[in-house]
């Protein structure tokens, strides 16, 4: 079985308008707005790679890059 593992958050700060939609929809509170009202990954280690931020961003300013990690179940 494969599980998604975070590589990195790719955030285009020029496209981000600081609406906060991605921050609101993140179930793990990974994202925050900085002092310029631009999104950044404050706690990337908590990301579960659900990609809700990427799917909800109206400006396509965020991408969650992932890789598959093999998970071995006990038999």
mmJSON file of the N, C-alpha and C atoms, coordinates in Angstrom:
{"data_MODEL":{"atom_site":{
"group_PDB":["ATOM","ATOM","ATOM","ATOM","ATOM","ATOM","ATOM","ATOM","ATOM","ATOM","ATOM","ATOM","ATOM","ATOM","ATOM","ATOM","ATOM","ATOM","ATOM","ATOM","ATOM","ATOM","ATOM","ATOM","ATOM","ATOM","ATOM","ATOM","ATOM","ATOM","ATOM","ATOM","ATOM","ATOM","ATOM","ATOM","ATOM","ATOM","ATOM","ATOM","ATOM","ATOM","ATOM","ATOM","ATOM","ATOM","ATOM","ATOM","ATOM","ATOM","ATOM","ATOM","ATOM","ATOM","ATOM","ATOM","ATOM","ATOM","ATOM","ATOM","ATOM","ATOM","ATOM","ATOM","ATOM","ATOM","ATOM","ATOM","ATOM","ATOM","ATOM","ATOM","ATOM","ATOM","ATOM","ATOM","ATOM","ATOM","ATOM","ATOM","ATOM","ATOM","ATOM","ATOM","ATOM","ATOM","ATOM","ATOM","ATOM","ATOM","ATOM","ATOM","ATOM","ATOM","ATOM","ATOM","ATOM","ATOM","ATOM","ATOM","ATOM","ATOM","ATOM","ATOM","ATOM","ATOM","ATOM","ATOM","ATOM","ATOM","ATOM","ATOM","ATOM","ATOM","ATOM","ATOM","ATOM","ATOM","ATOM","ATOM","ATOM","ATOM","ATOM","ATOM","ATOM","ATOM","ATOM","ATOM","ATOM","ATOM","ATOM","ATOM","ATOM","ATOM","ATOM","ATOM","ATOM","ATOM","ATOM","ATOM","ATOM","ATOM","ATOM","ATOM","ATOM","ATOM","ATOM","ATOM","ATOM","ATOM","ATOM","ATOM","ATOM","ATOM","ATOM","ATOM","ATOM","ATOM","ATOM","ATOM","ATOM","ATOM","ATOM","ATOM","ATOM","ATOM","ATOM","ATOM","ATOM","ATOM","ATOM","ATOM","ATOM","ATOM","ATOM","ATOM","ATOM","ATOM","ATOM","ATOM","ATOM","ATOM","ATOM","ATOM","ATOM","ATOM","ATOM","ATOM","ATOM","ATOM","ATOM","ATOM","ATOM","ATOM","ATOM","ATOM","ATOM","ATOM","ATOM","ATOM","ATOM","ATOM","ATOM","ATOM","ATOM","ATOM","ATOM","ATOM","ATOM","ATOM","ATOM","ATOM","ATOM","ATOM","ATOM","ATOM","ATOM","ATOM","ATOM","ATOM","ATOM","ATOM","ATOM","ATOM","ATOM"],
"id":[1,2,3,4,5,6,7,8,9,10,11,12,13,14,15,16,17,18,19,20,21,22,23,24,25,26,27,28,29,30,31,32,33,34,35,36,37,38,39,40,41,42,43,44,45,46,47,48,49,50,51,52,53,54,55,56,57,58,59,60,61,62,63,64,65,66,67,68,69,70,71,72,73,74,75,76,77,78,79,80,81,82,83,84,85,86,87,88,89,90,91,92,93,94,95,96,97,98,99,100,101,102,103,104,105,106,107,108,109,110,111,112,113,114,115,116,117,118,119,120,121,122,123,124,125,126,127,128,129,130,131,132,133,134,135,136,137,138,139,140,141,142,143,144,145,146,147,148,149,150,151,152,153,154,155,156,157,158,159,160,161,162,163,164,165,166,167,168,169,170,171,172,173,174,175,176,177,178,179,180,181,182,183,184,185,186,187,188,189,190,191,192,193,194,195,196,197,198,199,200,201,202,203,204,205,206,207,208,209,210,211,212,213,214,215,216,217,218,219,220,221,222,223,224,225],
"type_symbol":["N","C","C","N","C","C","N","C","C","N","C","C","N","C","C","N","C","C","N","C","C","N","C","C","N","C","C","N","C","C","N","C","C","N","C","C","N","C","C","N","C","C","N","C","C","N","C","C","N","C","C","N","C","C","N","C","C","N","C","C","N","C","C","N","C","C","N","C","C","N","C","C","N","C","C","N","C","C","N","C","C","N","C","C","N","C","C","N","C","C","N","C","C","N","C","C","N","C","C","N","C","C","N","C","C","N","C","C","N","C","C","N","C","C","N","C","C","N","C","C","N","C","C","N","C","C","N","C","C","N","C","C","N","C","C","N","C","C","N","C","C","N","C","C","N","C","C","N","C","C","N","C","C","N","C","C","N","C","C","N","C","C","N","C","C","N","C","C","N","C","C","N","C","C","N","C","C","N","C","C","N","C","C","N","C","C","N","C","C","N","C","C","N","C","C","N","C","C","N","C","C","N","C","C","N","C","C","N","C","C","N","C","C","N","C","C","N","C","C","N","C","C","N","C","C"],
"label_atom_id":["N","CA","C","N","CA","C","N","CA","C","N","CA","C","N","CA","C","N","CA","C","N","CA","C","N","CA","C","N","CA","C","N","CA","C","N","CA","C","N","CA","C","N","CA","C","N","CA","C","N","CA","C","N","CA","C","N","CA","C","N","CA","C","N","CA","C","N","CA","C","N","CA","C","N","CA","C","N","CA","C","N","CA","C","N","CA","C","N","CA","C","N","CA","C","N","CA","C","N","CA","C","N","CA","C","N","CA","C","N","CA","C","N","CA","C","N","CA","C","N","CA","C","N","CA","C","N","CA","C","N","CA","C","N","CA","C","N","CA","C","N","CA","C","N","CA","C","N","CA","C","N","CA","C","N","CA","C","N","CA","C","N","CA","C","N","CA","C","N","CA","C","N","CA","C","N","CA","C","N","CA","C","N","CA","C","N","CA","C","N","CA","C","N","CA","C","N","CA","C","N","CA","C","N","CA","C","N","CA","C","N","CA","C","N","CA","C","N","CA","C","N","CA","C","N","CA","C","N","CA","C","N","CA","C","N","CA","C","N","CA","C","N","CA","C","N","CA","C","N","CA","C","N","CA","C","N","CA","C","N","CA","C"],
"label_alt_id":[null,null,null,null,null,null,null,null,null,null,null,null,null,null,null,null,null,null,null,null,null,null,null,null,null,null,null,null,null,null,null,null,null,null,null,null,null,null,null,null,null,null,null,null,null,null,null,null,null,null,null,null,null,null,null,null,null,null,null,null,null,null,null,null,null,null,null,null,null,null,null,null,null,null,null,null,null,null,null,null,null,null,null,null,null,null,null,null,null,null,null,null,null,null,null,null,null,null,null,null,null,null,null,null,null,null,null,null,null,null,null,null,null,null,null,null,null,null,null,null,null,null,null,null,null,null,null,null,null,null,null,null,null,null,null,null,null,null,null,null,null,null,null,null,null,null,null,null,null,null,null,null,null,null,null,null,null,null,null,null,null,null,null,null,null,null,null,null,null,null,null,null,null,null,null,null,null,null,null,null,null,null,null,null,null,null,null,null,null,null,null,null,null,null,null,null,null,null,null,null,null,null,null,null,null,null,null,null,null,null,null,null,null,null,null,null,null,null,null,null,null,null,null,null,null],
"label_comp_id":["UNK","UNK","UNK","UNK","UNK","UNK","UNK","UNK","UNK","UNK","UNK","UNK","UNK","UNK","UNK","UNK","UNK","UNK","UNK","UNK","UNK","UNK","UNK","UNK","UNK","UNK","UNK","UNK","UNK","UNK","UNK","UNK","UNK","UNK","UNK","UNK","UNK","UNK","UNK","UNK","UNK","UNK","UNK","UNK","UNK","UNK","UNK","UNK","UNK","UNK","UNK","UNK","UNK","UNK","UNK","UNK","UNK","UNK","UNK","UNK","UNK","UNK","UNK","UNK","UNK","UNK","UNK","UNK","UNK","UNK","UNK","UNK","UNK","UNK","UNK","UNK","UNK","UNK","UNK","UNK","UNK","UNK","UNK","UNK","UNK","UNK","UNK","UNK","UNK","UNK","UNK","UNK","UNK","UNK","UNK","UNK","UNK","UNK","UNK","UNK","UNK","UNK","UNK","UNK","UNK","UNK","UNK","UNK","UNK","UNK","UNK","UNK","UNK","UNK","UNK","UNK","UNK","UNK","UNK","UNK","UNK","UNK","UNK","UNK","UNK","UNK","UNK","UNK","UNK","UNK","UNK","UNK","UNK","UNK","UNK","UNK","UNK","UNK","UNK","UNK","UNK","UNK","UNK","UNK","UNK","UNK","UNK","UNK","UNK","UNK","UNK","UNK","UNK","UNK","UNK","UNK","UNK","UNK","UNK","UNK","UNK","UNK","UNK","UNK","UNK","UNK","UNK","UNK","UNK","UNK","UNK","UNK","UNK","UNK","UNK","UNK","UNK","UNK","UNK","UNK","UNK","UNK","UNK","UNK","UNK","UNK","UNK","UNK","UNK","UNK","UNK","UNK","UNK","UNK","UNK","UNK","UNK","UNK","UNK","UNK","UNK","UNK","UNK","UNK","UNK","UNK","UNK","UNK","UNK","UNK","UNK","UNK","UNK","UNK","UNK","UNK","UNK","UNK","UNK","UNK","UNK","UNK","UNK","UNK","UNK"],
"label_asym_id":["A","A","A","A","A","A","A","A","A","A","A","A","A","A","A","A","A","A","A","A","A","A","A","A","A","A","A","A","A","A","A","A","A","A","A","A","A","A","A","A","A","A","A","A","A","A","A","A","A","A","A","A","A","A","A","A","A","A","A","A","A","A","A","A","A","A","A","A","A","A","A","A","A","A","A","A","A","A","A","A","A","A","A","A","A","A","A","A","A","A","A","A","A","A","A","A","A","A","A","A","A","A","A","A","A","A","A","A","A","A","A","A","A","A","A","A","A","A","A","A","A","A","A","A","A","A","A","A","A","A","A","A","A","A","A","A","A","A","A","A","A","A","A","A","A","A","A","A","A","A","A","A","A","A","A","A","A","A","A","A","A","A","A","A","A","A","A","A","A","A","A","A","A","A","A","A","A","A","A","A","A","A","A","A","A","A","A","A","A","A","A","A","A","A","A","A","A","A","A","A","A","A","A","A","A","A","A","A","A","A","A","A","A","A","A","A","A","A","A","A","A","A","A","A","A"],
"label_entity_id":["1","1","1","1","1","1","1","1","1","1","1","1","1","1","1","1","1","1","1","1","1","1","1","1","1","1","1","1","1","1","1","1","1","1","1","1","1","1","1","1","1","1","1","1","1","1","1","1","1","1","1","1","1","1","1","1","1","1","1","1","1","1","1","1","1","1","1","1","1","1","1","1","1","1","1","1","1","1","1","1","1","1","1","1","1","1","1","1","1","1","1","1","1","1","1","1","1","1","1","1","1","1","1","1","1","1","1","1","1","1","1","1","1","1","1","1","1","1","1","1","1","1","1","1","1","1","1","1","1","1","1","1","1","1","1","1","1","1","1","1","1","1","1","1","1","1","1","1","1","1","1","1","1","1","1","1","1","1","1","1","1","1","1","1","1","1","1","1","1","1","1","1","1","1","1","1","1","1","1","1","1","1","1","1","1","1","1","1","1","1","1","1","1","1","1","1","1","1","1","1","1","1","1","1","1","1","1","1","1","1","1","1","1","1","1","1","1","1","1","1","1","1","1","1","1"],
"label_seq_id":[1,1,1,2,2,2,3,3,3,4,4,4,5,5,5,6,6,6,7,7,7,8,8,8,9,9,9,10,10,10,11,11,11,12,12,12,13,13,13,14,14,14,15,15,15,16,16,16,17,17,17,18,18,18,19,19,19,20,20,20,21,21,21,22,22,22,23,23,23,24,24,24,25,25,25,26,26,26,27,27,27,28,28,28,29,29,29,30,30,30,31,31,31,32,32,32,33,33,33,34,34,34,35,35,35,36,36,36,37,37,37,38,38,38,39,39,39,40,40,40,41,41,41,42,42,42,43,43,43,44,44,44,45,45,45,46,46,46,47,47,47,48,48,48,49,49,49,50,50,50,51,51,51,52,52,52,53,53,53,54,54,54,55,55,55,56,56,56,57,57,57,58,58,58,59,59,59,60,60,60,61,61,61,62,62,62,63,63,63,64,64,64,65,65,65,66,66,66,67,67,67,68,68,68,69,69,69,70,70,70,71,71,71,72,72,72,73,73,73,74,74,74,75,75,75],
"pdbx_PDB_ins_code":[null,null,null,null,null,null,null,null,null,null,null,null,null,null,null,null,null,null,null,null,null,null,null,null,null,null,null,null,null,null,null,null,null,null,null,null,null,null,null,null,null,null,null,null,null,null,null,null,null,null,null,null,null,null,null,null,null,null,null,null,null,null,null,null,null,null,null,null,null,null,null,null,null,null,null,null,null,null,null,null,null,null,null,null,null,null,null,null,null,null,null,null,null,null,null,null,null,null,null,null,null,null,null,null,null,null,null,null,null,null,null,null,null,null,null,null,null,null,null,null,null,null,null,null,null,null,null,null,null,null,null,null,null,null,null,null,null,null,null,null,null,null,null,null,null,null,null,null,null,null,null,null,null,null,null,null,null,null,null,null,null,null,null,null,null,null,null,null,null,null,null,null,null,null,null,null,null,null,null,null,null,null,null,null,null,null,null,null,null,null,null,null,null,null,null,null,null,null,null,null,null,null,null,null,null,null,null,null,null,null,null,null,null,null,null,null,null,null,null,null,null,null,null,null,null],
"Cartn_x":[0.846,0.0,0.898,0.479,1.27,0.55,1.33,0.821,1.567,0.87,1.53,2.371,3.573,4.485,4.826,4.831,5.096,6.536,6.697,8.023,8.178,7.214,7.266,5.972,5.745,4.659,5.275,4.699,5.15,4.11,4.538,3.622,4.109,3.254,3.56,3.066,3.974,3.603,3.074,3.455,2.934,1.457,1.028,-0.369,-1.256,-0.66,-1.434,-1.962,-3.287,-3.881,-4.22,-3.867,-4.061,-5.493,-6.287,-7.699,-7.898,-6.938,-7.004,-7.855,-8.361,-9.189,-8.39,-7.156,-6.316,-6.063,-5.851,-5.625,-6.861,-8.024,-9.281,-9.545,-9.249,-9.577,-8.521,-7.35,-6.303,-6.69,-6.906,-7.355,-6.285,-5.017,-3.922,-3.321,-3.889,-3.412,-1.945,-1.595,-0.225,0.063,-0.932,-0.737,-1.137,-0.424,-0.746,-0.479,-1.01,-0.699,0.392,1.354,2.444,2.047,2.994,2.701,2.388,2.614,2.254,0.982,0.272,-0.94,-0.694,0.421,0.745,0.854,0.371,0.368,1.778,2.045,3.278,2.992,3.826,3.675,4.392,3.633,4.197,4.599,3.849,4.12,4.063,4.992,4.947,5.031,5.655,5.77,4.413,3.398,2.06,1.164,1.647,0.846,0.518,-0.758,-1.21,-1.442,-1.048,-1.123,-2.541,-3.509,-4.896,-5.134,-4.293,-4.325,-5.579,-6.254,-7.413,-7.011,-5.836,-5.36,-5.199,-4.594,-4.365,-5.695,-6.629,-7.92,-8.793,-8.681,-9.548,-8.992,-7.712,-7.115,-7.704,-8.384,-9.001,-7.989,-6.754,-5.734,-4.638,-4.826,-3.859,-2.449,-2.38,-1.113,-0.365,-0.97,-0.319,-0.389,0.719,0.793,1.475,0.919,1.491,2.196,3.517,4.282,4.454,4.141,4.201,5.003,5.323,5.923,5.249,5.225,4.61,5.589,5.077,5.864,5.203,5.965,5.398,5.169,3.969,3.585,3.345,4.035,3.878,2.996,1.915,0.983,1.44,1.237,1.542,0.548,1.053,0.157,0.078],
"Cartn_y":[-1.167,0.0,1.24,2.273,3.506,4.649,5.478,6.666,7.859,8.986,10.176,10.825,11.235,11.914,13.271,14.286,15.645,15.807,16.37,16.823,18.282,19.101,20.526,21.209,22.388,23.264,24.268,24.374,25.362,26.479,27.649,28.789,29.912,30.32,31.445,32.713,33.415,34.608,35.738,35.751,36.773,36.542,35.297,34.981,35.018,34.815,34.782,36.184,36.258,37.554,37.651,36.605,36.653,36.487,35.762,35.588,34.694,33.791,32.92,31.679,31.417,30.226,28.965,28.898,27.722,27.532,28.622,28.568,28.011,28.468,28.034,26.55,26.028,24.641,23.635,24.072,23.14,22.464,21.131,20.455,20.357,20.53,20.4,21.749,22.834,24.192,24.383,23.873,23.965,25.36,25.957,27.233,28.429,29.526,30.809,31.923,33.101,34.29,35.065,35.573,36.342,37.809,38.653,40.074,40.827,40.194,40.775,40.134,39.388,38.659,37.704,37.002,35.957,34.645,33.567,32.279,31.695,30.97,30.205,28.975,27.959,26.725,26.901,27.196,27.435,26.131,25.048,23.757,22.634,22.619,21.619,20.182,19.968,18.625,18.038,18.885,18.425,18.147,18.418,18.266,16.798,16.513,15.151,14.969,15.943,15.874,15.668,16.284,16.174,17.037,18.031,18.945,19.829,19.979,20.875,22.311,22.71,24.071,24.28,23.304,23.378,23.399,22.565,22.467,23.694,24.323,25.467,26.826,26.919,28.211,28.732,29.875,30.404,30.944,31.158,31.742,30.752,29.471,28.417,28.765,29.398,29.892,28.884,27.733,26.761,25.365,24.648,23.269,22.442,21.269,20.357,19.252,19.255,18.216,17.042,15.84,14.64,13.542,12.538,11.315,10.16,9.011,7.862,7.215,6.82,6.127,4.774,3.725,2.387,2.092,1.603,1.232,-0.279,-0.977,-2.426,-2.768,-3.457,-3.871,-5.213,-5.389,-6.683,-7.716,-8.879,-9.954,-11.049],
"Cartn_z":[0.0,0.0,0.0,-0.703,-0.778,-0.069,0.572,1.258,0.675,0.527,0.008,1.096,0.72,1.629,1.023,1.846,1.379,0.923,-0.276,-0.723,-0.312,-0.769,-0.423,-0.865,-0.306,-0.747,-1.721,-2.9,-3.877,-3.872,-3.44,-3.313,-4.21,-5.127,-6.007,-5.32,-4.675,-3.905,-4.787,-6.056,-6.968,-7.28,-7.257,-7.559,-6.32,-5.134,-3.893,-3.577,-3.37,-3.021,-1.533,-0.776,0.672,1.114,0.357,0.709,1.931,2.194,3.364,3.202,2.007,1.787,2.092,1.63,1.872,3.363,4.074,5.516,6.208,5.798,6.402,6.192,5.005,4.684,5.132,5.562,5.977,7.298,7.265,8.488,9.572,9.219,10.182,10.583,10.107,10.429,10.045,8.863,8.355,7.812,7.189,6.488,7.347,7.118,7.759,6.763,7.059,6.274,6.998,6.236,6.843,6.975,7.353,7.566,6.275,5.124,3.826,3.265,4.103,3.709,2.548,2.616,1.655,2.429,1.83,2.508,2.576,3.661,3.793,4.645,4.5,5.27,6.603,7.635,8.964,9.65,9.366,9.993,8.948,7.995,6.921,7.434,8.576,9.124,9.515,9.671,10.038,8.83,7.634,6.414,6.161,5.877,5.562,4.063,3.276,1.807,1.283,1.929,1.456,0.221,0.031,-1.108,-1.158,-0.031,0.0,-0.29,0.159,-0.111,-1.614,-2.264,-3.709,-4.471,-4.054,-4.736,-4.529,-3.37,-3.037,-3.45,-3.736,-4.082,-5.391,-5.355,-6.572,-7.587,-7.131,-8.001,-8.402,-8.024,-8.366,-7.88,-6.72,-6.204,-5.338,-5.062,-4.186,-4.794,-4.661,-5.128,-4.038,-3.793,-2.816,-3.594,-3.549,-4.234,-3.28,-3.805,-2.98,-3.667,-2.876,-3.403,-2.67,-3.294,-2.656,-1.693,-0.555,0.449,0.673,0.56,0.729,2.208,2.495,3.853,3.864,4.698,4.789,5.963,5.67,6.714,7.286,8.578,9.205,8.701,8.412,7.921,8.93],
"occupancy":[1.0,1.0,1.0,1.0,1.0,1.0,1.0,1.0,1.0,1.0,1.0,1.0,1.0,1.0,1.0,1.0,1.0,1.0,1.0,1.0,1.0,1.0,1.0,1.0,1.0,1.0,1.0,1.0,1.0,1.0,1.0,1.0,1.0,1.0,1.0,1.0,1.0,1.0,1.0,1.0,1.0,1.0,1.0,1.0,1.0,1.0,1.0,1.0,1.0,1.0,1.0,1.0,1.0,1.0,1.0,1.0,1.0,1.0,1.0,1.0,1.0,1.0,1.0,1.0,1.0,1.0,1.0,1.0,1.0,1.0,1.0,1.0,1.0,1.0,1.0,1.0,1.0,1.0,1.0,1.0,1.0,1.0,1.0,1.0,1.0,1.0,1.0,1.0,1.0,1.0,1.0,1.0,1.0,1.0,1.0,1.0,1.0,1.0,1.0,1.0,1.0,1.0,1.0,1.0,1.0,1.0,1.0,1.0,1.0,1.0,1.0,1.0,1.0,1.0,1.0,1.0,1.0,1.0,1.0,1.0,1.0,1.0,1.0,1.0,1.0,1.0,1.0,1.0,1.0,1.0,1.0,1.0,1.0,1.0,1.0,1.0,1.0,1.0,1.0,1.0,1.0,1.0,1.0,1.0,1.0,1.0,1.0,1.0,1.0,1.0,1.0,1.0,1.0,1.0,1.0,1.0,1.0,1.0,1.0,1.0,1.0,1.0,1.0,1.0,1.0,1.0,1.0,1.0,1.0,1.0,1.0,1.0,1.0,1.0,1.0,1.0,1.0,1.0,1.0,1.0,1.0,1.0,1.0,1.0,1.0,1.0,1.0,1.0,1.0,1.0,1.0,1.0,1.0,1.0,1.0,1.0,1.0,1.0,1.0,1.0,1.0,1.0,1.0,1.0,1.0,1.0,1.0,1.0,1.0,1.0,1.0,1.0,1.0,1.0,1.0,1.0,1.0,1.0,1.0,1.0,1.0,1.0,1.0,1.0,1.0],
"B_iso_or_equiv":[0.0,0.0,0.0,0.0,0.0,0.0,0.0,0.0,0.0,0.0,0.0,0.0,0.0,0.0,0.0,0.0,0.0,0.0,0.0,0.0,0.0,0.0,0.0,0.0,0.0,0.0,0.0,0.0,0.0,0.0,0.0,0.0,0.0,0.0,0.0,0.0,0.0,0.0,0.0,0.0,0.0,0.0,0.0,0.0,0.0,0.0,0.0,0.0,0.0,0.0,0.0,0.0,0.0,0.0,0.0,0.0,0.0,0.0,0.0,0.0,0.0,0.0,0.0,0.0,0.0,0.0,0.0,0.0,0.0,0.0,0.0,0.0,0.0,0.0,0.0,0.0,0.0,0.0,0.0,0.0,0.0,0.0,0.0,0.0,0.0,0.0,0.0,0.0,0.0,0.0,0.0,0.0,0.0,0.0,0.0,0.0,0.0,0.0,0.0,0.0,0.0,0.0,0.0,0.0,0.0,0.0,0.0,0.0,0.0,0.0,0.0,0.0,0.0,0.0,0.0,0.0,0.0,0.0,0.0,0.0,0.0,0.0,0.0,0.0,0.0,0.0,0.0,0.0,0.0,0.0,0.0,0.0,0.0,0.0,0.0,0.0,0.0,0.0,0.0,0.0,0.0,0.0,0.0,0.0,0.0,0.0,0.0,0.0,0.0,0.0,0.0,0.0,0.0,0.0,0.0,0.0,0.0,0.0,0.0,0.0,0.0,0.0,0.0,0.0,0.0,0.0,0.0,0.0,0.0,0.0,0.0,0.0,0.0,0.0,0.0,0.0,0.0,0.0,0.0,0.0,0.0,0.0,0.0,0.0,0.0,0.0,0.0,0.0,0.0,0.0,0.0,0.0,0.0,0.0,0.0,0.0,0.0,0.0,0.0,0.0,0.0,0.0,0.0,0.0,0.0,0.0,0.0,0.0,0.0,0.0,0.0,0.0,0.0,0.0,0.0,0.0,0.0,0.0,0.0,0.0,0.0,0.0,0.0,0.0,0.0],
"pdbx_formal_charge":[null,null,null,null,null,null,null,null,null,null,null,null,null,null,null,null,null,null,null,null,null,null,null,null,null,null,null,null,null,null,null,null,null,null,null,null,null,null,null,null,null,null,null,null,null,null,null,null,null,null,null,null,null,null,null,null,null,null,null,null,null,null,null,null,null,null,null,null,null,null,null,null,null,null,null,null,null,null,null,null,null,null,null,null,null,null,null,null,null,null,null,null,null,null,null,null,null,null,null,null,null,null,null,null,null,null,null,null,null,null,null,null,null,null,null,null,null,null,null,null,null,null,null,null,null,null,null,null,null,null,null,null,null,null,null,null,null,null,null,null,null,null,null,null,null,null,null,null,null,null,null,null,null,null,null,null,null,null,null,null,null,null,null,null,null,null,null,null,null,null,null,null,null,null,null,null,null,null,null,null,null,null,null,null,null,null,null,null,null,null,null,null,null,null,null,null,null,null,null,null,null,null,null,null,null,null,null,null,null,null,null,null,null,null,null,null,null,null,null,null,null,null,null,null,null],
"auth_seq_id":[1,1,1,2,2,2,3,3,3,4,4,4,5,5,5,6,6,6,7,7,7,8,8,8,9,9,9,10,10,10,11,11,11,12,12,12,13,13,13,14,14,14,15,15,15,16,16,16,17,17,17,18,18,18,19,19,19,20,20,20,21,21,21,22,22,22,23,23,23,24,24,24,25,25,25,26,26,26,27,27,27,28,28,28,29,29,29,30,30,30,31,31,31,32,32,32,33,33,33,34,34,34,35,35,35,36,36,36,37,37,37,38,38,38,39,39,39,40,40,40,41,41,41,42,42,42,43,43,43,44,44,44,45,45,45,46,46,46,47,47,47,48,48,48,49,49,49,50,50,50,51,51,51,52,52,52,53,53,53,54,54,54,55,55,55,56,56,56,57,57,57,58,58,58,59,59,59,60,60,60,61,61,61,62,62,62,63,63,63,64,64,64,65,65,65,66,66,66,67,67,67,68,68,68,69,69,69,70,70,70,71,71,71,72,72,72,73,73,73,74,74,74,75,75,75],
"auth_comp_id":["UNK","UNK","UNK","UNK","UNK","UNK","UNK","UNK","UNK","UNK","UNK","UNK","UNK","UNK","UNK","UNK","UNK","UNK","UNK","UNK","UNK","UNK","UNK","UNK","UNK","UNK","UNK","UNK","UNK","UNK","UNK","UNK","UNK","UNK","UNK","UNK","UNK","UNK","UNK","UNK","UNK","UNK","UNK","UNK","UNK","UNK","UNK","UNK","UNK","UNK","UNK","UNK","UNK","UNK","UNK","UNK","UNK","UNK","UNK","UNK","UNK","UNK","UNK","UNK","UNK","UNK","UNK","UNK","UNK","UNK","UNK","UNK","UNK","UNK","UNK","UNK","UNK","UNK","UNK","UNK","UNK","UNK","UNK","UNK","UNK","UNK","UNK","UNK","UNK","UNK","UNK","UNK","UNK","UNK","UNK","UNK","UNK","UNK","UNK","UNK","UNK","UNK","UNK","UNK","UNK","UNK","UNK","UNK","UNK","UNK","UNK","UNK","UNK","UNK","UNK","UNK","UNK","UNK","UNK","UNK","UNK","UNK","UNK","UNK","UNK","UNK","UNK","UNK","UNK","UNK","UNK","UNK","UNK","UNK","UNK","UNK","UNK","UNK","UNK","UNK","UNK","UNK","UNK","UNK","UNK","UNK","UNK","UNK","UNK","UNK","UNK","UNK","UNK","UNK","UNK","UNK","UNK","UNK","UNK","UNK","UNK","UNK","UNK","UNK","UNK","UNK","UNK","UNK","UNK","UNK","UNK","UNK","UNK","UNK","UNK","UNK","UNK","UNK","UNK","UNK","UNK","UNK","UNK","UNK","UNK","UNK","UNK","UNK","UNK","UNK","UNK","UNK","UNK","UNK","UNK","UNK","UNK","UNK","UNK","UNK","UNK","UNK","UNK","UNK","UNK","UNK","UNK","UNK","UNK","UNK","UNK","UNK","UNK","UNK","UNK","UNK","UNK","UNK","UNK","UNK","UNK","UNK","UNK","UNK","UNK"],
"auth_asym_id":["A","A","A","A","A","A","A","A","A","A","A","A","A","A","A","A","A","A","A","A","A","A","A","A","A","A","A","A","A","A","A","A","A","A","A","A","A","A","A","A","A","A","A","A","A","A","A","A","A","A","A","A","A","A","A","A","A","A","A","A","A","A","A","A","A","A","A","A","A","A","A","A","A","A","A","A","A","A","A","A","A","A","A","A","A","A","A","A","A","A","A","A","A","A","A","A","A","A","A","A","A","A","A","A","A","A","A","A","A","A","A","A","A","A","A","A","A","A","A","A","A","A","A","A","A","A","A","A","A","A","A","A","A","A","A","A","A","A","A","A","A","A","A","A","A","A","A","A","A","A","A","A","A","A","A","A","A","A","A","A","A","A","A","A","A","A","A","A","A","A","A","A","A","A","A","A","A","A","A","A","A","A","A","A","A","A","A","A","A","A","A","A","A","A","A","A","A","A","A","A","A","A","A","A","A","A","A","A","A","A","A","A","A","A","A","A","A","A","A","A","A","A","A","A","A"],
"auth_atom_id":["N","CA","C","N","CA","C","N","CA","C","N","CA","C","N","CA","C","N","CA","C","N","CA","C","N","CA","C","N","CA","C","N","CA","C","N","CA","C","N","CA","C","N","CA","C","N","CA","C","N","CA","C","N","CA","C","N","CA","C","N","CA","C","N","CA","C","N","CA","C","N","CA","C","N","CA","C","N","CA","C","N","CA","C","N","CA","C","N","CA","C","N","CA","C","N","CA","C","N","CA","C","N","CA","C","N","CA","C","N","CA","C","N","CA","C","N","CA","C","N","CA","C","N","CA","C","N","CA","C","N","CA","C","N","CA","C","N","CA","C","N","CA","C","N","CA","C","N","CA","C","N","CA","C","N","CA","C","N","CA","C","N","CA","C","N","CA","C","N","CA","C","N","CA","C","N","CA","C","N","CA","C","N","CA","C","N","CA","C","N","CA","C","N","CA","C","N","CA","C","N","CA","C","N","CA","C","N","CA","C","N","CA","C","N","CA","C","N","CA","C","N","CA","C","N","CA","C","N","CA","C","N","CA","C","N","CA","C","N","CA","C","N","CA","C","N","CA","C","N","CA","C","N","CA","C","N","CA","C","N","CA","C"],
"pdbx_PDB_model_num":[1,1,1,1,1,1,1,1,1,1,1,1,1,1,1,1,1,1,1,1,1,1,1,1,1,1,1,1,1,1,1,1,1,1,1,1,1,1,1,1,1,1,1,1,1,1,1,1,1,1,1,1,1,1,1,1,1,1,1,1,1,1,1,1,1,1,1,1,1,1,1,1,1,1,1,1,1,1,1,1,1,1,1,1,1,1,1,1,1,1,1,1,1,1,1,1,1,1,1,1,1,1,1,1,1,1,1,1,1,1,1,1,1,1,1,1,1,1,1,1,1,1,1,1,1,1,1,1,1,1,1,1,1,1,1,1,1,1,1,1,1,1,1,1,1,1,1,1,1,1,1,1,1,1,1,1,1,1,1,1,1,1,1,1,1,1,1,1,1,1,1,1,1,1,1,1,1,1,1,1,1,1,1,1,1,1,1,1,1,1,1,1,1,1,1,1,1,1,1,1,1,1,1,1,1,1,1,1,1,1,1,1,1,1,1,1,1,1,1,1,1,1,1,1,1]
}}}
